[in-house]
Amino acid sequence: MATALIDQFQKFVGQTQGRLNQQLQVLEGDDTDYRIRRGLAHILRSSFSTFEPVSPLDPPMLRERAFALASRSAPSPEAAIAHLETLATQLSTELDREVTPTEVSQGLYADLKENHILIAFEAPPTRGPDPPLQPLPGAGHFL
């Protein structure tokens, strides 16, 4: 069980915490030992993983500006695309580099925990199997 969880964490380096959590839920399934699996996942997440928001642009600033643009018109999918394009153009001019609508869209909520990226995972050290129990000398009891 632990090995399967470690493998999942290693596979998800570079992906979001939300996607990792979804995969862990799939692995959990309907097993009766879900608490053990969740506990192990929590230990791996909190002690052996590094999650960080990854965005070339400041998410709170992006939201503020995107919502300011959106407040000027009726909401629609077409308007949302137009606002992202407008904001990308404005930022490209201000930052003197190309900013794409995709960067803006991805950056809007990059600071939310489920969107943090697993940037590093260091698997816990493993140990071999426990040695067999040996009887205490003359007592017939096991150590």
Rosetta blueprint (number, residue, H / E / L):
1 M L
2 A H
3 T H
4 A H
5 L H
6 I H
7 D H
8 Q H
9 F H
10 Q H
11 K H
12 F L
13 V L
14 G L
15 Q L
16 T E
17 Q H
18 G H
19 R H
20 L H
21 N H
22 Q H
23 Q H
24 L H
25 Q H
26 V H
27 L H
28 E H
29 G L
30 D L
31 D L
32 T L
33 D L
34 Y H
35 R H
36 I H
37 R H
38 R H
39 G H
40 L H
41 A H
42 H H
43 I H
44 L H
45 R H
46 S H
47 S H
48 F L
49 S E
50 T E
51 F E
52 E E
53 P L
54 V L
55 S L
56 P L
57 L L
58 D L
59 P H
60 P H
61 M H
62 L H
63 R H
64 E H
65 R H
66 A H
67 F H
68 A H
69 L H
70 A H
71 S L
72 R L
73 S L
74 A L
75 P L
76 S L
77 P H
78 E H
79 A H
80 A H
81 I H
82 A H
83 H H
84 L H
85 E H
86 T H
87 L H
88 A H
89 T H
90 Q H
91 L H
92 S H
93 T H
94 E H
95 L H
96 D L
97 R L
98 E L
99 V L
100 T L
101 P H
102 T H
103 E H
104 V H
105 S H
106 Q H
107 G H
108 L L
109 Y L
110 A L
111 D L
112 L L
113 K H
114 E H
115 N H
116 H L
117 I E
118 L E
119 I E
120 A E
121 F E
122 E L
123 A L
124 P L
125 P L
126 T L
127 R L
128 G L
129 P L
130 D L
131 P L
132 P L
133 L L
134 Q L
135 P E
136 L L
137 P L
138 G L
139 A L
140 G L
141 H L
142 F E
143 L L
